[in-house]
Amino acid sequence: MNEKSSGEDLQMEAEWIQRNFVNHLKRCCKKVKVCAKSKRWWMAEITENRKILGSIKRARKTGDALQQQVKRQ
C-alpha cells in the first residue's frame, strides 16, 4: 500500500487484519461462557454468601431459623 491507496484497498486491508486477528484469538484464547452470573464483580465470596442465605431462608420456611438470621445475611 502507498499514499495513493483507494478506500476500497483500505477496506480490504482492514478486513484482512480483522479476519487474521479473530482467527488468532480463536486459536490462542479461551472462549468465555456467558451466563446470568457472568459479571466482572461476581466473586466466589458472593456465591458462598448466596448459598448460606438460601439455606437460612429454607430453614426459615420450615421454622428452623429466625427472621433475624435472614436479615443478618
Residue pairs with C-beta under 8 A, 6 or more apart in sequence:
1 9
1 10
1 13
32 38
37 47
49 73
52 73
53 70
53 73
56 65
56 69
56 70
56 73
57 65
57 70
59 65
59 69
60 66
60 67
60 69
60 70
